[in-house]
Amino acid sequence: VEVPMGTTLREIIFEIGGGIKNGKKFKGVQTGGPSGGIISEKELDTPIDYGALVRMGSMMGSGG
């Protein structure tokens, strides 16, 4: 899914993607493909852009 820069991962996962199914708990999300990092729940409200992902130890990836 394509979203504007500044969209939070919480918006992408819970509003656009419909949330976590079957009552399961969010554990983390990986961005940037196999070279990216895992982003924790405490970082879900960070507006996403290249710099924000790098500061969280991840990256946008080639599709960004």
N, C-alpha and C positions, 0 to 999 in steps of 0.2 A: 504494500500500500504506500502511496506517496502522500506525504503530509508536508505542510509548510515548516520551515525552520522555526524553532521556538515552541513547537508542539511538545508537550511532555509525554514521557513514556506511559504515564498513568492514563492520559487521554487516549493514546493509541491502543493500549491493552484493554482498558475497561469501557471506554465509550465507543471507539471505532470497532475494536475486535470482539466486544461482547463479554469480556472478563474471563475469569478462571471458571471452568466448568466443573460440575459434579462435586461442588463444595470443597474442592482442593484449595490449598493455600499457595499463594505466590511465593516462589523461592528465589528467583532471579531471572534476568533476561540477558541474552548475549546479542551484542550488536557487532557489526563489522565482519561477519563470517568467522571462520576458524581462527583467525589471528586476533579477533576482538576479545574484549574482556567481559566478565559477568558483572552486571549492574544489579545492586541490591534494592530491596523495597524502600529503604530510606532515601534513595536517590531518584525515585519515580517522578517526583514533582519538579525536577530540573528541566528547564526549557532546553530542548535538544538542538545543538549545533555542533560544528566540528570541534571547537575549543572545549565545550562542556563535556563531550564524550572523552576527549583526551585527558581532561582533569579527573575523570572518573576511572581512568585506566583502560579505556576502550577506544574505539574509533568508528567512523562512519562506514568505511568499506567502499568498495569500487562502485556500488550502485548509488551512493549518496552524492 
